[in-house]
Amino acid sequence: MALKQKFFYYRDLIRFNWARSKFHYEPSGQPEDFAWSKVKHLVVLKVDGKLGDTEVMSHFYRNVLDLPHKPKLTVVCPDNLVPIYRDVLKVSAVYPISRKPKQPEIEAVCAQILAAGKVDLVLSTEPNYWPRDFIFNYCLKPDYIAGCDPRLKEINLFLFHPLNYDQPIALAFAAFLQRGGVEPSPIAYVPFITPESSAHVRANLELPEHDRYIGINPCGASERRRLTPAVVATITHMILAAHPQSRVLLLVARQEQEYLDAVLKQLSDEEQKLVGSRIQLLPEQCSVIDYCTYIDNLRGLITIDTAAVHLACASDVPQLSFYNDDPINYGRWAPVYSCDDPIGCSQSKRFEGCLDMREAPQEEIYRLSHEFVTKLMAYIAG
C-alpha cells in the first residue's frame, strides 16, 4: 500500500471509530419482525449524490410510494439530486445537504425531519459508513437501520455485501421489499425527465426533423474510467459515416473542457466544421434533468460504465457499454432493461485484464462500435 493510501486508510479508520464510539446507537427492531406495513416514515440518505445509484433505486422508490398505507418517504441528498427526487420521483420531503456535512448541519436537518414524526427506518446505500451516518442514526433513532457495511452490527437489515455481491443492485432492493412482505413490480427504471425538460431538449436538438442522434459518453467519475480523445474522435467519424443524416451528441460536461477540446482537436478539419450541426455538445448550463433528457432523446448510446448506462436503460435507449476488468462491478452495474427491442436493447463488453479504460484495446472498441452503429442504423432505416 502506497504511503498516501496508508494515510487516508488510517485517517478514515480513526474517524470511523471515533464517530462510532461518540454517536453509538443500537436500533431496537428485530429483523424477523420487519414489515413494510409497519413502516410509516422512511428516511433515505443519498448524501454521495450519485445519479446512477438513484436511477437503479428508482424501481424501489416507486414501489415504496405505491404502498397502500402511503408511508412518508424522506430523502436527504445534495443539491444536484433534489430536482430528481422532488420533480420526477415526487418525493414529498427532500432535504438538501452538503456532500461533506458537519455535525451542526446534520443535526439541523434531523430536527426538521423529526418535526414530521418518528422515523421507523433509515436506509444508507453506500458500501462504507462515514461519521455522518452515525450522527444521522444517533439523531433520528430509528427502529431499523438498513445498509451494507459489514463492519456494523448496528445494521439490523443488511442489504448486500459490498465486496462480493455480483447481482444487479436493483435485485437487492427487490429482495428488500420481499423481506418486508411486499411483492415488487417487475424491475423497470423511472426515466428522469419532465415535460418541460423534454420540450427544452428537443428544441436544442432540432427534433424530430433530425431524429438520428447517437450519443457518446466517454467519461466516468475517475480518469481511469474514460476513453481516450482519439478513440472518441474515431467513433464520432464512424457514426457520421454510417448515414448522411446521422448525428453525434458528445455527452461531456463543460467542466471537462480540456478533455472536450482534446477530442475536438482529433477530428478532421471537415468534421470540426460540423460542430454545432451534425456534432452537438451539451450546453454550458445543463441541469441534471436536462442531462437525463438528452439521453432519453437518443436513438443509441455508446458509453463507458457510468450513470448514463442506467439512464439509457430507463429510457429504453439501445446502448453499447464498456467496462474494465472487475467482475463484481460488472455484475452489479451492467445494463438492466425491461424492454424487448428488436435490435437488442444493450450490448456490453468487459475488457479482461484491463483496469484502465484508456489502455483498453482500441481495435476491439472500434469493431464493437461499428457493429453496433451498423445494426442501429439498419433498424432506424427499417
C-alpha positions as CSV (number, residue, x, y, z in Angstrom):
1,M,0.0,0.0,0.0
2,A,1.5,3.4,-1.0
3,L,2.2,5.9,1.7
4,K,-0.6,8.2,0.6
5,Q,-3.1,5.3,0.6
6,K,-2.0,4.3,4.0
7,F,-2.5,7.8,5.3
8,F,-6.1,8.0,4.0
9,Y,-6.9,4.5,5.2
10,Y,-5.8,5.1,8.8
11,R,-7.3,8.6,8.8
12,D,-10.7,7.2,7.8
13,L,-10.4,4.3,10.2
14,I,-9.7,6.7,13.1
15,R,-12.7,8.9,12.1
16,F,-14.9,5.8,11.8
17,N,-14.0,4.5,15.2
18,W,-14.3,8.0,16.8
19,A,-17.8,8.5,15.3
20,R,-19.0,5.0,16.2
21,S,-18.0,5.5,19.8
22,K,-19.3,9.0,20.3
23,F,-22.6,8.5,18.3
24,H,-23.3,4.9,19.0
25,Y,-26.9,3.9,18.6
26,E,-28.4,0.4,18.7
27,P,-31.8,0.1,17.0
28,S,-34.4,-1.9,18.8
29,G,-36.2,-3.5,15.9
30,Q,-35.9,-7.3,15.4
31,P,-35.1,-8.3,11.7
32,E,-37.6,-11.1,11.8
33,D,-40.4,-8.6,12.8
34,F,-39.7,-6.2,9.9
35,A,-42.7,-5.5,7.8
36,W,-43.3,-2.7,5.3
37,S,-46.8,-2.4,6.5
38,K,-45.5,-1.1,9.9
39,V,-43.1,1.5,8.3
40,K,-44.8,4.9,8.5
41,H,-41.7,7.0,7.9
42,L,-38.6,6.0,5.9
43,V,-35.5,8.2,5.6
44,V,-33.1,7.6,2.7
45,L,-29.6,9.0,3.0
46,K,-28.2,9.7,-0.5
47,V,-25.5,12.1,0.6
48,D,-23.0,10.9,-2.0
49,G,-25.1,12.5,-4.7
50,K,-24.7,9.6,-7.2
51,L,-27.1,9.9,-10.1
52,G,-26.6,6.3,-11.4
53,D,-27.4,4.8,-8.0
54,T,-30.6,6.9,-7.8
55,E,-31.7,5.6,-11.2
56,V,-31.1,2.0,-10.2
57,M,-33.1,2.6,-7.0
58,S,-36.0,4.3,-8.8
59,H,-37.8,1.0,-9.0
60,F,-37.6,0.6,-5.2
61,Y,-38.8,4.2,-4.7
62,R,-41.8,3.7,-6.9
63,N,-42.8,0.5,-5.1
64,V,-42.5,2.2,-1.7
65,L,-44.5,5.2,-2.8
66,D,-47.2,2.9,-4.2
67,L,-47.7,1.0,-0.9
68,P,-51.3,1.0,0.2
69,H,-50.7,2.7,3.5
70,K,-48.7,5.5,1.9
71,P,-45.7,5.8,4.2
72,K,-43.8,9.0,4.4
73,L,-40.6,9.0,2.3
74,T,-37.9,11.5,3.2
75,V,-34.7,11.9,1.2
76,V,-31.5,13.7,2.2
77,C,-29.3,14.5,-0.7
78,P,-27.0,17.2,-2.3
79,D,-28.5,19.9,-4.5
80,N,-27.8,18.0,-7.7
81,L,-30.3,15.3,-6.9
82,V,-33.0,17.5,-5.4
83,P,-34.9,18.0,-8.7
84,I,-34.8,14.3,-9.4
85,Y,-36.5,13.4,-6.1
86,R,-38.8,16.4,-5.9
87,D,-39.9,16.9,-9.5
88,V,-39.6,13.4,-11.1
89,L,-40.0,10.8,-8.3
90,K,-42.4,13.1,-6.5
91,V,-40.9,12.6,-3.0
92,S,-42.8,15.0,-0.7
93,A,-39.9,15.6,1.7
94,V,-36.4,16.3,0.2
95,Y,-33.8,18.0,2.3
96,P,-30.7,19.3,0.6
97,I,-27.4,18.9,2.3
98,S,-23.7,19.4,1.5
99,R,-21.7,16.3,0.4
100,K,-19.4,16.5,3.5
101,P,-21.8,17.8,6.2
102,K,-20.6,18.6,9.6
103,Q,-22.4,17.7,12.8
104,P,-24.4,21.0,13.2
105,E,-25.7,20.7,9.6
106,I,-26.8,17.1,10.2
107,E,-28.4,17.9,13.5
108,A,-30.4,20.8,11.9
109,V,-31.7,18.5,9.1
110,C,-32.6,15.8,11.5
111,A,-34.6,18.3,13.6
112,Q,-36.6,19.2,10.5
113,I,-37.2,15.5,9.7
114,L,-38.3,14.6,13.2
115,A,-40.7,17.5,13.2
116,A,-42.8,15.4,10.7
117,G,-42.9,12.5,13.1
118,K,-41.0,9.5,14.4
119,V,-38.6,7.7,11.9
120,D,-39.1,3.9,11.6
121,L,-36.3,3.1,9.1
122,V,-33.1,4.8,7.9
123,L,-31.6,3.5,4.7
124,S,-28.0,4.2,3.6
125,T,-26.8,2.7,0.3
126,E,-23.1,3.5,0.5
127,P,-20.7,0.5,1.0
128,N,-18.9,2.1,3.9
129,Y,-20.3,4.1,6.8
130,W,-18.9,7.6,7.4
131,P,-19.1,9.7,10.6
132,R,-22.1,11.5,9.1
133,D,-24.1,8.2,9.0
134,F,-23.5,7.5,12.7
135,I,-24.7,11.1,13.5
136,F,-27.8,10.7,11.4
137,N,-28.7,7.4,13.2
138,Y,-27.9,8.9,16.6
139,C,-30.2,11.9,16.0
140,L,-33.1,10.1,14.2
141,K,-33.1,7.0,16.4
142,P,-35.0,4.7,14.0
143,D,-36.2,1.2,14.9
144,Y,-34.4,-0.2,11.9
145,I,-31.2,0.6,10.1
146,A,-30.7,-0.7,6.6
147,G,-27.3,-0.7,5.0
148,C,-24.4,-2.7,3.6
149,D,-21.3,-2.0,5.7
150,P,-20.4,-5.5,7.1
151,R,-18.5,-4.0,10.0
152,L,-21.6,-2.8,11.7
153,K,-23.8,-4.9,14.0
154,E,-26.0,-1.8,14.3
155,I,-27.3,-2.5,10.9
156,N,-30.2,-4.8,11.6
157,L,-31.4,-5.0,8.0
158,F,-28.3,-5.9,5.9
159,L,-28.8,-5.3,2.2
160,F,-25.8,-6.9,0.4
161,H,-22.1,-7.4,0.9
162,P,-20.2,-4.6,-0.9
163,L,-17.2,-6.8,-1.8
164,N,-18.8,-9.9,-3.2
165,Y,-22.4,-9.1,-4.2
166,D,-22.4,-9.6,-8.0
167,Q,-26.0,-9.3,-8.9
168,P,-27.8,-6.2,-10.2
169,I,-28.3,-3.8,-7.3
170,A,-32.0,-3.4,-8.3
171,L,-32.4,-7.1,-7.4
172,A,-31.1,-6.4,-3.9
173,F,-33.7,-3.8,-3.3
174,A,-36.4,-6.0,-4.8
175,A,-35.4,-8.6,-2.2
176,F,-35.5,-5.9,0.5
177,L,-39.1,-5.3,-0.5
178,Q,-39.9,-9.0,-0.4
179,R,-38.2,-9.3,3.0
180,G,-40.8,-6.9,4.4
181,G,-43.8,-8.7,2.8
182,V,-44.1,-6.7,-0.4
183,E,-44.1,-8.4,-3.8
184,P,-42.4,-5.8,-6.1
185,S,-43.5,-4.9,-9.6
186,P,-41.3,-6.1,-12.5
187,I,-38.0,-4.2,-12.4
188,A,-38.2,-1.1,-14.6
189,Y,-36.4,2.1,-14.0
190,V,-38.1,5.5,-14.0
191,P,-37.0,8.0,-16.7
192,F,-35.7,11.2,-15.1
193,I,-37.5,13.6,-17.4
194,T,-40.2,16.2,-17.2
195,P,-42.5,17.6,-19.9
196,E,-40.6,20.9,-19.6
197,S,-37.1,19.3,-20.0
198,S,-38.4,17.2,-22.9
199,A,-39.6,20.3,-24.8
200,H,-36.4,22.2,-24.0
201,V,-34.0,19.5,-25.1
202,R,-35.9,18.6,-28.2
203,A,-35.8,22.2,-29.3
204,N,-32.0,22.3,-28.7
205,L,-31.5,19.1,-30.8
206,E,-33.9,20.3,-33.5
207,L,-36.1,17.2,-33.1
208,P,-38.0,15.4,-34.6
209,E,-36.6,16.6,-38.0
210,H,-33.2,15.0,-37.4
211,D,-34.0,12.1,-35.2
212,R,-30.8,10.1,-35.7
213,Y,-28.7,11.2,-32.7
214,I,-26.2,8.7,-31.3
215,G,-24.7,9.7,-28.0
216,I,-21.1,9.1,-26.9
217,N,-20.5,9.2,-23.2
218,P,-16.7,8.7,-22.8
219,C,-16.1,9.9,-19.2
220,G,-16.6,8.4,-15.8
221,A,-16.0,9.8,-12.3
222,S,-12.3,8.9,-12.4
223,E,-9.8,9.4,-15.2
224,R,-9.2,5.6,-15.3
225,R,-12.8,5.2,-16.5
226,R,-12.7,7.2,-19.7
227,L,-12.0,6.6,-23.4
228,T,-9.0,8.5,-24.9
229,P,-9.9,11.5,-27.1
230,A,-8.5,9.6,-30.1
231,V,-11.0,6.8,-29.6
232,V,-13.9,9.2,-29.2
233,A,-12.9,11.0,-32.4
234,T,-12.8,7.7,-34.3
235,I,-16.2,6.6,-33.0
236,T,-17.6,10.0,-34.0
237,H,-16.2,9.6,-37.5
238,M,-17.7,6.1,-37.7
239,I,-21.2,7.4,-36.7
240,L,-21.1,10.3,-39.2
241,A,-20.0,8.0,-42.0
242,A,-22.8,5.5,-41.3
243,H,-25.7,7.6,-42.7
244,P,-25.9,11.1,-44.2
245,Q,-28.4,12.2,-41.6
246,S,-26.7,10.6,-38.6
247,R,-25.7,13.0,-35.8
248,V,-23.5,12.7,-32.7
249,L,-24.1,14.1,-29.3
250,L,-20.9,14.3,-27.2
251,L,-22.1,13.8,-23.6
252,V,-19.1,15.6,-22.0
253,A,-19.8,18.1,-19.2
254,R,-18.3,21.5,-19.8
255,Q,-16.4,21.1,-16.6
256,E,-14.3,18.7,-18.7
257,Q,-13.5,21.4,-21.2
258,E,-9.8,20.4,-21.5
259,Y,-10.8,16.8,-22.4
260,L,-13.5,18.0,-24.8
261,D,-11.0,20.3,-26.5
262,A,-8.7,17.3,-26.9
263,V,-11.5,15.3,-28.6
264,L,-12.4,18.1,-31.0
265,K,-8.7,18.5,-32.0
266,Q,-8.6,14.9,-33.0
267,L,-11.4,15.5,-35.5
268,S,-10.7,16.2,-39.2
269,D,-11.0,19.7,-40.5
270,E,-14.2,18.9,-42.2
271,E,-15.6,17.3,-39.0
272,Q,-14.7,20.3,-36.9
273,K,-16.9,22.4,-39.2
274,L,-19.8,20.1,-38.3
275,V,-19.6,21.1,-34.6
276,G,-23.0,22.8,-33.8
277,S,-24.8,20.9,-36.6
278,R,-24.1,17.2,-37.0
279,I,-21.9,17.2,-33.9
280,Q,-23.6,18.6,-30.9
281,L,-22.2,19.4,-27.5
282,L,-24.0,19.6,-24.2
283,P,-24.9,23.3,-23.3
284,E,-22.7,25.1,-20.8
285,Q,-25.6,25.2,-18.4
286,C,-27.1,21.7,-18.3
287,S,-29.2,20.7,-15.3
288,V,-29.2,17.1,-14.2
289,I,-32.8,16.6,-15.5
290,D,-31.7,18.1,-18.9
291,Y,-28.8,15.7,-19.0
292,C,-31.2,12.7,-18.4
293,T,-33.5,14.1,-21.1
294,Y,-30.7,14.3,-23.7
295,I,-30.1,10.6,-23.2
296,D,-33.9,10.0,-23.4
297,N,-33.9,11.5,-26.8
298,L,-31.1,9.5,-28.3
299,R,-31.5,6.7,-30.8
300,G,-28.5,4.9,-29.4
301,L,-25.6,5.4,-26.9
302,I,-22.0,4.3,-26.7
303,T,-20.8,4.7,-23.2
304,I,-18.3,3.6,-20.5
305,D,-19.5,2.4,-17.1
306,T,-21.2,5.3,-15.5
307,A,-24.7,6.7,-14.7
308,A,-25.5,7.1,-18.4
309,V,-25.8,3.3,-18.7
310,H,-28.8,3.2,-16.3
311,L,-30.4,6.4,-17.7
312,A,-30.4,4.7,-21.1
313,C,-32.0,1.6,-19.6
314,A,-34.7,3.8,-18.1
315,S,-35.5,5.3,-21.5
316,D,-35.1,2.1,-23.5
317,V,-32.3,3.6,-25.5
318,P,-30.2,0.8,-27.1
319,Q,-26.6,1.0,-26.0
320,L,-23.1,-0.4,-26.2
321,S,-21.3,-0.1,-22.8
322,F,-17.7,-0.8,-22.0
323,Y,-16.3,-2.0,-18.6
324,N,-12.9,-2.5,-17.2
325,D,-11.9,-5.9,-15.6
326,D,-13.9,-6.0,-12.4
327,P,-16.4,-9.0,-12.5
328,I,-18.2,-7.9,-9.3
329,N,-18.6,-4.4,-10.5
330,Y,-19.8,-5.6,-13.9
331,G,-22.3,-8.0,-12.3
332,R,-23.8,-5.1,-10.4
333,W,-23.8,-2.3,-12.9
334,A,-24.2,-4.0,-16.3
335,P,-27.4,-2.7,-18.1
336,V,-30.8,-4.0,-16.9
337,Y,-33.6,-3.4,-19.4
338,S,-37.3,-4.0,-19.2
339,C,-37.9,-3.5,-23.0
340,D,-38.0,-6.0,-25.8
341,D,-36.2,-4.0,-28.5
342,P,-35.9,-5.7,-32.0
343,I,-32.1,-4.9,-32.1
344,G,-31.5,-5.9,-28.6
345,C,-31.5,-3.1,-26.0
346,S,-27.9,-3.5,-24.9
347,Q,-24.6,-4.9,-25.7
348,S,-21.8,-4.7,-23.1
349,K,-18.2,-5.7,-23.0
350,R,-15.9,-6.3,-20.0
351,F,-12.2,-6.0,-21.0
352,E,-10.5,-8.7,-19.1
353,G,-7.1,-7.7,-17.7
354,C,-7.8,-4.0,-18.3
355,L,-8.1,-1.9,-15.2
356,D,-7.8,1.4,-17.0
357,M,-10.1,2.1,-19.9
358,R,-7.5,4.4,-21.5
359,E,-5.5,1.2,-22.1
360,A,-8.4,-0.9,-23.5
361,P,-7.8,-2.5,-26.9
362,Q,-8.8,0.2,-29.4
363,E,-9.4,-2.2,-32.3
364,E,-11.9,-4.2,-30.2
365,I,-13.7,-0.9,-29.3
366,Y,-13.8,0.1,-32.9
367,R,-15.1,-3.3,-34.1
368,L,-17.9,-3.4,-31.5
369,S,-18.8,0.2,-32.1
370,H,-19.0,-0.3,-35.9
371,E,-21.2,-3.4,-35.4
372,F,-23.5,-1.5,-33.0
373,V,-23.8,1.6,-35.3
374,T,-24.5,-0.5,-38.4
375,K,-27.2,-2.6,-36.7
376,L,-28.7,0.6,-35.2
377,M,-28.8,2.4,-38.5
378,A,-30.4,-0.5,-40.2
379,Y,-33.1,-0.7,-37.6
380,I,-33.8,3.1,-37.8
381,A,-34.0,2.9,-41.6
382,G,-36.3,0.0,-41.5
